[in-house]
Amino acid sequence: MEYIAAKPRPSVHSTEENKAVTMDQSIFTADSGEYAKTYLVENPAPAFSGKVFPEGTLEGCAVFQV
């Protein structure tokens, strides 16, 4: 098995009615297949999960089996 560790840092520029956007640990291949989340390896802290309001940013760590 092979794993990839990522530290994504997406930003939200605007939303309808200034609502928050919920983000989780999902990443996709070029052909829209979803990589499997792995629970065999502990994610480094801070975990990538949360809500982001307009003009906000979320940063965290995630580990995926590829």
N, C-alpha and C positions, 0 to 999 in steps of 0.2 A: 504494500500500500504506500501511496505517496500523499503528502499533505502540503498545503500551502498556508502560510500565515499571512494575514493581510491586516492593514491598519487604515481602513477607509476614513475619509473626511469629507463627506458631501455637505453641500450648503443648499438651503432653500431660499430662493430669491423672492417668490411671491406665491400666494395661494388664494383661492376664492374665499372671501370673507375673513381673511387672516386666520384661517384654521391651521392647527398643527398637522404635520405630516409624521406618521409613525414609520420608523425604520427598524429593520431587523437584520439578521445575519443571512441574507440570501444573495448569492451571486450566480450569474448565468453564463453559459458558453456562448460562442458566436452564433450558434444555431438555436438559441433560446432554450437549451436544456439547463436544468438547475443542478448545480453541484451539490453533493450530499453534505449536510452539516455533520460534523463528527463530534461525538461525545466521548470518544476514546482518549482524546487529548484535551487537557484543560486549557481553556482560552486564557491568554495573558490578560491582565487587568489594564485598563478598564474594558469591560465587554462592550461590543458594539450593539446597542439597542436603546431606543428611546424615542421621544417626540421632539420635533424641531419646528419652531415657529418661523414665520417669514423673517428673512435677514439673519437667521441663525445657522449654526453649524453643529454637527455631531461628529465626534471622533471616538474610535474605540478599536478593539482588536477582535479578530475572529480567525478560526482555524477550519479549513475545509479539506475533505478528502477529494483528490483529483485523479 
